[in-house]
Amino acid sequence: MVSGKIVKRVAAAAAMTVGLGLGATAQNPASPNDPPLQTQPEVLNMSALAEQGKALLEKAKLGSGTAGITLANYHGHYTMLTARTKSGGAEQHGKFADFLFVVDGEGTELTGGTIIDRVEKPNGEVGGLKLEGATAHVLHKGDVIHIPAGTPHQAIEAPGQSITIYVVKVEEHVAAPPVSTASTRPSPAPGYDPVLP
């Protein structure tokens, strides 16, 4: 059971972000239309998300084939609800991992491979026409897929397919490789006493 407070907040978030697609909001959790920072535990109901997803699916059918809203912002992550009726382009997030929970419908998520017609974007984002050499993951209602930051991926919807996904976007702090303080000069032979300039 979803509390009235959560349903109202989710409905308000939907109303505030009408017209925004997944690509428009996926990596911009601080836009003025997004909900405020959430600091309390929250329980969501998949049936309620599926109901909300029906409106997004209608919007996707009438528009570009995708529609999405940001549901909540947290420290280091945020959540979205997105619906698709058409395939999307290739994408890669440099700072965010994606957890995709299939609320309703079916589709295929491609992961890995090479982005064709790669376009570098701000904040470590990359877009492109499609993926080549990727692995296909067929997704159905109830499935979850985790896509680590830096992994190319692409949503594929066959004609007649649609999918509604609850998305958790988690900021990943990728550690820089360790810096070696050791000399790159080869070790001298025993007893060798070099004269350095």
C-alpha positions as CSV (number, residue, x, y, z in Angstrom):
1,M,0.0,0.0,0.0
2,V,1.4,3.4,-1.0
3,S,0.9,6.2,1.5
4,G,-1.1,9.3,0.3
5,K,2.0,11.4,0.9
6,I,4.1,9.3,-1.5
7,V,1.3,9.2,-4.1
8,K,0.9,13.0,-3.9
9,R,4.6,13.6,-4.2
10,V,4.9,11.2,-7.2
11,A,1.9,12.8,-8.8
12,A,3.3,16.3,-8.2
13,A,6.7,15.2,-9.7
14,A,4.8,13.9,-12.7
15,A,2.9,17.1,-13.2
16,M,6.1,19.2,-12.8
17,T,8.0,17.2,-15.3
18,V,5.4,16.7,-18.1
19,G,7.2,16.8,-21.4
20,L,10.5,15.6,-20.2
21,G,11.9,12.4,-21.7
22,L,14.5,10.0,-20.2
23,G,17.3,11.6,-22.2
24,A,16.4,15.1,-21.0
25,T,16.5,14.3,-17.3
26,A,18.6,11.2,-17.0
27,Q,21.8,12.9,-15.9
28,N,20.4,16.2,-14.6
29,P,18.9,15.5,-11.1
30,A,19.3,19.1,-10.1
31,S,17.0,20.8,-12.7
32,P,14.4,23.2,-11.3
33,N,11.5,20.8,-12.1
34,D,12.9,17.9,-10.1
35,P,11.6,17.0,-6.7
36,P,13.5,18.3,-3.6
37,L,16.1,16.2,-1.9
38,Q,14.5,13.1,-0.2
39,T,15.9,12.4,3.2
40,Q,13.3,10.0,4.7
41,P,12.8,6.3,4.0
42,E,10.1,5.6,1.4
43,V,8.1,2.6,0.3
44,L,7.0,2.3,-3.3
45,N,4.3,0.0,-4.8
46,M,5.0,-1.5,-8.2
47,S,1.3,-1.6,-9.0
48,A,1.0,2.2,-8.4
49,L,4.2,2.7,-10.5
50,A,2.6,0.6,-13.3
51,E,-0.5,2.8,-13.1
52,Q,1.5,5.9,-13.4
53,G,3.5,4.3,-16.2
54,K,0.3,3.9,-18.3
55,A,0.2,7.7,-18.7
56,L,3.8,7.8,-19.6
57,L,3.3,5.1,-22.2
58,E,0.5,7.1,-23.8
59,K,2.8,10.1,-23.9
60,A,5.6,8.0,-25.4
61,K,3.2,6.7,-28.1
62,L,2.2,10.2,-29.1
63,G,5.7,11.6,-29.0
64,S,9.3,10.4,-29.5
65,G,8.7,6.9,-28.2
66,T,10.0,7.6,-24.7
67,A,8.7,9.5,-21.7
68,G,10.1,9.8,-18.2
69,I,10.0,11.7,-15.0
70,T,12.3,12.1,-12.0
71,L,10.5,10.7,-8.9
72,A,12.9,11.5,-6.1
73,N,16.4,12.9,-5.4
74,Y,18.6,11.5,-2.7
75,H,22.2,12.0,-1.6
76,G,24.2,10.4,-4.4
77,H,21.3,8.9,-6.3
78,Y,17.9,9.6,-7.8
79,T,14.9,7.6,-9.1
80,M,12.9,7.9,-12.3
81,L,10.0,6.2,-14.0
82,T,10.3,5.8,-17.8
83,A,8.2,4.3,-20.5
84,R,9.3,3.3,-24.0
85,T,7.4,2.3,-27.2
86,K,10.4,2.6,-29.5
87,S,14.1,1.8,-29.4
88,G,16.5,4.5,-28.1
89,G,20.0,5.5,-29.1
90,A,23.2,4.2,-27.5
91,E,24.3,5.9,-24.3
92,Q,27.0,5.7,-21.7
93,H,27.1,7.4,-18.3
94,G,30.5,8.3,-16.9
95,K,29.3,9.0,-13.4
96,F,26.1,7.0,-12.9
97,A,25.3,3.3,-12.7
98,D,21.7,2.3,-13.6
99,F,19.5,-0.2,-11.9
100,L,16.5,-0.9,-14.2
101,F,13.4,-2.6,-12.6
102,V,10.9,-3.7,-15.2
103,V,7.5,-2.6,-13.8
104,D,5.5,-3.7,-16.9
105,G,6.0,-4.8,-20.5
106,E,9.1,-6.2,-22.2
107,G,12.1,-5.2,-24.2
108,T,15.7,-5.8,-24.7
109,E,18.7,-3.9,-23.2
110,L,22.0,-4.1,-25.0
111,T,25.1,-3.7,-23.0
112,G,28.8,-3.4,-23.9
113,G,30.1,-3.2,-27.4
114,T,31.0,-0.1,-29.3
115,I,29.0,3.1,-29.7
116,I,28.5,4.0,-33.3
117,D,28.5,7.8,-34.2
118,R,29.7,8.5,-30.7
119,V,29.0,12.0,-29.3
120,E,30.7,13.3,-26.2
121,K,28.4,15.3,-23.9
122,P,28.9,17.2,-20.7
123,N,29.4,15.5,-17.3
124,G,30.9,12.3,-18.7
125,E,27.8,11.5,-20.8
126,V,28.1,9.9,-24.2
127,G,25.4,9.3,-26.8
128,G,25.3,7.6,-30.2
129,L,23.3,6.1,-32.9
130,K,23.5,2.4,-31.8
131,L,25.7,-0.3,-30.3
132,E,27.7,-2.9,-32.3
133,G,29.0,-6.0,-30.7
134,A,26.8,-5.7,-27.6
135,T,25.2,-8.4,-25.5
136,A,21.4,-8.6,-25.6
137,H,19.4,-9.0,-22.3
138,V,15.7,-9.8,-22.9
139,L,13.7,-8.2,-20.1
140,H,10.2,-8.9,-18.8
141,K,8.0,-7.6,-16.0
142,G,9.8,-8.3,-12.7
143,D,13.3,-8.4,-14.1
144,V,16.2,-6.2,-12.9
145,I,19.4,-5.3,-14.7
146,H,22.3,-3.4,-13.2
147,I,24.5,-1.4,-15.6
148,P,27.7,-0.1,-14.1
149,A,28.9,3.4,-14.9
150,G,31.0,3.5,-18.0
151,T,29.1,0.6,-19.7
152,P,27.6,1.4,-23.1
153,H,23.9,0.4,-23.3
154,Q,20.8,0.8,-25.5
155,A,17.1,0.1,-25.1
156,I,15.5,-1.9,-27.9
157,E,11.8,-2.2,-28.4
158,A,10.5,-4.4,-31.2
159,P,7.4,-3.2,-33.1
160,G,4.4,-3.6,-30.8
161,Q,6.5,-3.9,-27.6
162,S,6.4,-1.4,-24.8
163,I,8.2,-1.3,-21.4
164,T,7.8,0.7,-18.2
165,I,10.9,0.9,-16.0
166,Y,11.6,2.1,-12.5
167,V,15.2,3.5,-12.7
168,V,17.6,4.0,-9.8
169,K,20.6,6.1,-10.9
170,V,23.5,5.8,-8.5
171,E,26.5,8.1,-8.6
172,E,29.6,6.0,-8.7
173,H,32.8,7.4,-7.3
174,V,35.4,5.7,-9.5
175,A,38.8,5.8,-7.9
176,A,41.7,7.1,-9.9
177,P,44.4,4.5,-10.6
178,P,47.2,4.6,-8.0
179,V,50.1,6.8,-8.8
180,S,53.4,5.0,-8.6
181,T,56.2,6.8,-6.8
182,A,58.8,4.3,-7.9
183,S,61.4,5.3,-10.5
184,T,60.8,4.2,-14.0
185,R,64.5,3.7,-14.5
186,P,65.6,0.1,-14.7
187,S,67.5,-1.2,-11.6
188,P,71.2,-1.1,-12.1
189,A,73.3,-4.2,-12.0
190,P,74.8,-5.0,-8.5
191,G,77.9,-3.0,-7.8
192,Y,77.1,-0.4,-10.5
193,D,77.6,3.2,-9.3
194,P,76.1,5.5,-11.9
195,V,77.1,9.2,-12.2
196,L,73.9,11.1,-12.8
197,P,73.9,14.5,-14.5
